[in-house]
């Protein structure tokens, strides 16, 4: 779906999320902010659309059916290194945030993020050193989640290899991955 205005000078934005409602609502909100929004429900669909019309901006969900949002970031940067990509996810972890930035995203936001935060993130060109550093320790559940994400990334998303590396039963690991990450304090 595409949200168009009569102005060809508006910046183009690819919005990729498998949640239809979120994608439609956020797409309309971003169109009101002056973007020509093209929507995709999967990485595969987004790649096809991006090849045909390379967007200036992209908002990419991390957890997509099939190919992950991280792989999509890599592919989109390969198509056009100038595309400003923000990764938006309900499964935020330090590991995936670092990996997103390494792959070429300009920012990483945890859901729920409002339209102002997303537009602000799209405008960033680099990190901000003035952000205060949290002094509170993370809860044990969050530390476990972060570690699992790190090992999963090291094993290129392979659940079986990750379970072996963590000395954990594969089904237990799958159950943990289906849950949302514990909130940081």
DARA-V978685 format. One record per backbone hydrogen bond with DSSP energy under -0.5 kcal/mol. NH is the residue of the N-H (numbers start at 1). CO is the residue of the C=O. E is the energy in kcal/mol with one decimal. If there is no record, write none. Layout:
# DARA-V978685
nh=<NH | NH>
co=<CO | CO>
e=<E | E>
This chain:
# DARA-V978685
nh=<3 | 4 | 8 | 10 | 13 | 14 | 15 | 15 | 16 | 16 | 17 | 17 | 20 | 23 | 24 | 25 | 26 | 27 | 28 | 29 | 30 | 31 | 32 | 33 | 34 | 35 | 36 | 37 | 37 | 38 | 39 | 40 | 43 | 46 | 47 | 48 | 49 | 50 | 51 | 52 | 53 | 56 | 57 | 58 | 59 | 60 | 61 | 62 | 64 | 67 | 69 | 72 | 73 | 74 | 75 | 76 | 77 | 78 | 79 | 80 | 83 | 84 | 85 | 86 | 87 | 88 | 89 | 97 | 98 | 99 | 100 | 101 | 102 | 103 | 104 | 104 | 105 | 106 | 107 | 109 | 111 | 118 | 119 | 120 | 121 | 122 | 123 | 124 | 129 | 131 | 143 | 144 | 145 | 146 | 147 | 148 | 149 | 150 | 151 | 152 | 153 | 154 | 155 | 156 | 157 | 158 | 159 | 162 | 163 | 164 | 165 | 166 | 167 | 168 | 173 | 174 | 175 | 176 | 177 | 178 | 179>
co=<37 | 2 | 6 | 7 | 36 | 57 | 13 | 38 | 14 | 59 | 15 | 40 | 18 | 19 | 20 | 21 | 22 | 23 | 24 | 25 | 26 | 27 | 28 | 29 | 31 | 30 | 11 | 3 | 35 | 13 | 1 | 15 | 65 | 42 | 43 | 44 | 45 | 46 | 47 | 48 | 49 | 12 | 12 | 84 | 14 | 86 | 16 | 88 | 62 | 65 | 62 | 68 | 69 | 70 | 71 | 72 | 73 | 74 | 75 | 76 | 80 | 56 | 83 | 58 | 107 | 60 | 109 | 93 | 94 | 95 | 96 | 97 | 98 | 99 | 100 | 101 | 100 | 85 | 85 | 87 | 89 | 114 | 115 | 116 | 117 | 118 | 119 | 121 | 127 | 128 | 139 | 140 | 141 | 142 | 143 | 144 | 145 | 146 | 147 | 148 | 149 | 150 | 151 | 153 | 152 | 155 | 157 | 158 | 159 | 160 | 161 | 162 | 164 | 163 | 169 | 170 | 171 | 172 | 173 | 174 | 175>
e=<-2.6 | -0.7 | -0.7 | -1.0 | -2.7 | -2.3 | -0.5 | -3.0 | -0.6 | -3.0 | -0.6 | -1.9 | -0.9 | -2.8 | -2.5 | -2.6 | -2.9 | -2.2 | -2.1 | -2.2 | -2.6 | -2.0 | -2.1 | -0.8 | -1.5 | -1.9 | -2.9 | -1.1 | -0.8 | -2.8 | -2.6 | -2.4 | -0.6 | -2.2 | -2.5 | -2.0 | -2.3 | -2.8 | -2.3 | -1.6 | -2.3 | -0.8 | -1.8 | -2.4 | -2.7 | -2.7 | -2.4 | -1.1 | -0.9 | -0.5 | -2.9 | -1.9 | -2.4 | -2.0 | -2.4 | -2.9 | -2.4 | -1.7 | -1.7 | -2.5 | -1.9 | -2.7 | -0.7 | -2.6 | -2.3 | -2.7 | -2.3 | -2.1 | -2.7 | -2.5 | -2.4 | -2.0 | -2.5 | -2.2 | -0.7 | -0.8 | -2.6 | -3.0 | -1.2 | -3.3 | -3.4 | -2.0 | -2.8 | -2.5 | -2.3 | -2.3 | -1.2 | -1.2 | -0.5 | -0.9 | -2.2 | -2.5 | -2.1 | -2.6 | -2.4 | -2.7 | -2.5 | -2.2 | -2.6 | -2.7 | -2.3 | -2.3 | -1.5 | -1.8 | -3.0 | -2.0 | -0.7 | -2.1 | -2.9 | -2.2 | -2.4 | -1.9 | -1.1 | -2.9 | -2.2 | -2.5 | -2.3 | -2.2 | -2.3 | -1.4 | -0.9>
